[in-house]
Amino acid sequence: MPDDAERLGGISLNTANPVLRVRDLIVRFGEGCNYCLQGAALEKGRCPYCHSVWALNKVSLDLYKGEILGIVGESGSGKSTLLRALYFDREITGGEAYISEYKDGEKNIFEISNQQKRYIRNQKMGMVYQNPIMGLRMNFSSGGNVAEKLIAAGIRNAGSMTERAKYLLNHVEVPINRIKEEPKNFSGGMQQRVQISKALANNPSILLLDEVTTGLDLSVQARVLDLIKRIQQELGISMIVVSHDLSVIRMMADRTVVMLEGRIIEEGLTDQILEDPIHEYTQILVHSLL
Amino acid sequence: MDHQNNKQHYNFAFLDEGAKREIRRSILKAVAIPGYQVPFGSRELPIGRGWGTGGLQITLSIIGKKDILKVIDQGSDDSVNAVSIRKLVTATTGVQTTTDTGCATIIQSRHRVPENKMRNDQIMVLQVPNPEPLRSVSPKEVVSRTLHSEAEYSGIWLRLYEGIIKYGHTVSGADHPVMVEDRYVMNPSPIPKFDNPKLHQSDCLYLFGAGREKKIYAVPPYTEVVSLAYEDYPFAVEDMTGRVCKLCGAENVYFDEIFDSSTGEHYFQCSDSGFCARRRGKIGGN
């Protein structure tokens, strides 16, 4: 895609071979009707006739190796739905996605068996949810939480799993002597860091982060963001960072897409979007930050 | 007491023929798919669900007039539960019973497998309270069945790992999960780990019945049954070294630990009372 390379200007991304390619992804709640299925205008993502909600309305995007892609948008714009669809947490209505590390990016990952989906989920992707309850087993030790991903990947050596858990927990600054302790005893920021180490357990090539700093106080927020940035630089993991907080996006993302009512309305370099927004909604969004 | 002479006439083996046929069909399916839990229509019985109704329904469905029945509860022929079940079966079938494992053709048991090696012409019926090894992973039947269908057993392995990381060893005592024919993970019913190896490549047929949970499953003879364990924490049965049965002097069997409060003495006795009695030359049937 030559226009991508052009738009990205000086950034050296391998745009020929995206790590993740999403095409026309649709998540619809409701049957749809002759009106909305034709692609006619919706009211806030909702069909005025059959009242189906188009949470994702033909979303397409590329994620390149080693980049952080930001997704911004207001509540209900479809950001989290997009991540959950990609992580197979939510059934999709239509569309395709390809991962370069799975069958050379030639197989639509929404059309494969549940076993294969689980393989991708456990070996190729990591997910960090806004709420640690979603991503962690609160009644299992933090070591066990990290090990869960390794077990799912087929590792059956307890010693090596413990070593890996120690390494990762240390990496995210969770004291190793708390490896036996359940995350329910931890503070919110610490739970979030356990979640990050769990997501990293199998060296995923794609990390999905859904509002990871929402609800954390500012100093903890900064440390979690620093940590994510450091991991991205050290390990070269491609990430999608969802946030409604533009300062998080400004700090983290190389490129940003703006979502509204289930559609991507604008995309480009983060600086471009923040300095020179084109779409009316993006202008309002950026303006409200300043 | 003969079942013909009861004031009220019961069908042979209490259950009606239709019920027995359905349960036998479920058993056949269970034998065909080792380790797979086959749902069945658990019937009302004169004992409460959760008191061995699953095992009892299997026994009543497969028993014939020439069978010789042994019923044990945690190894003992004399516990109330074992005696009641034995009485019910004999009252409605008139079959012979025994406490001698070697003489029995059907052995219904709660939580133990006898010490004697079981033969190919014997059937072991085990009562199961919780047939679903994935129940701790998800309370939803639809989820656990999907996980079985995809052979996705991470949750069970995680449970084993939790014991290792917290206490340095797996913490399961009874009901340690097993992998059957490299396909289904199965709860062997709460038999001690000591009995798990007896399921592997055994000569006899094992049938498992969970009456409350309405499931039947089976381990046919000569099936691969491997207790789950991590490579670096191999499966181990309870260590019985240094323990001797006070009554018969047996070693390397599964023991009950007994405390005599009047003398303050601790001692061990064979958990398998039929085995112990035989060693002491005191064995009998009716």
Interface residues (C-beta under 8 A of the other chain):
Chain A: N114 Q115 R118 R137 F140 S141 G143 G144 A147 E148 I151 A152 R156 N157 A158 G159 S160 M161 T162 A165 I179 K180
Chain B: T146 E150 A151 E152 S154 W157 L158 Y161 E162 I164 I165 K166 Y230 E231 D232 Y233
